[in-house]
């Protein structure tokens, strides 16, 4: 059988929740208001598919540039390139130094 080349191929461990993490996520993550210039960590919630970034960005830190609808536009550097991602707040965590 031919090998699948899907969007989520090879991300079984990254895109699964542990048994005690299943269910609804804390509302504080959804209700947090990000201002422009704030840093945020991309932590993918696999139970919510809408607005999910690619798994290669899991754990990366980006800067909030603008808000588009209910999602945020984030700039992050990967290598020497600047990436622009559109991510919903379910997949973001505030960055703390």
N, C-alpha and C positions, 0 to 999 in steps of 0.2 A: 504494500500500500504506500502511496506517495506521502511524503512528510508534509505536514501542515505548515503554512507560512503565515499564520494568523497574527493579529496585533498583540495578543497576550501570550504567545508561545514562549515557553521557557521561563515563565515567571510564577511557577506554582508556589514556591515558598514565599515570595514577596507579596503576592496577591491573595493570601489566605489569612484569616484571623485565627487566633488561638481560641480554644473552647471558651475560656472565661471572658474573652473580649467580644463575643458575639452579641448581636442585638443592637439596640439603638445606641448611638454615640452620645456623649455628654452634650447638653444644649449650649454650654459655654463656647464650644468650638464653632457652632453655627452662628451664635449671636455676637461674637467678637467683631468689632468694627476695626478694620484696617485703614490707616491713613496713608497717604501717598508718601513714599520714602521709607515706610516701615519694612523691616525684614520679616520674612516668614519661611518656615520650613515646610517643604512639600512632603506630607505623610499621606499616602494614598489609603483611602478607606475602600476596600474591595467590595463592600456591600452596596455601595452607591456608584453606579456606572456613569451617571451623567456628570460631565465636567471633569472626568478623570484624566490626568496627564499620563504620558507614557511611563512605564515602570522604570526606565533608565533614569528618571528624575527623582526617584524615591530617595528621601533624605537630604536632598540638595536645599541650599538656602538661596532665596531670591529676594528681589526688592519689588515692592508693590508700586506699579506705575499709574494705574487708573482702574476705575470700576466700570464694568460693562454689563449692564443689567444686574443680575445677582452674582455675577462672576467677577474675578479680578484679573487684570493683566499683570503678569510678573515677568521681570527681566532677570535672567541669571546667566552666569558665565559657565560655559562648558568647554574646557580647554582654553583656547584663545578666541572663541566665538561667543557672541551675545545671542542668547535664545530668548524668544518671546513666547510665553505660554498663557493660555486662557484657562483659568482654574477656578472651580467653584470652592466656596469656603469650607465645604466638608473635607476637603483634602489639604487644608492648610492648618498650621499650628503657629502661634506667635513665637518669634525667635527671641531668646533671652541670652544675653552675653554671659 
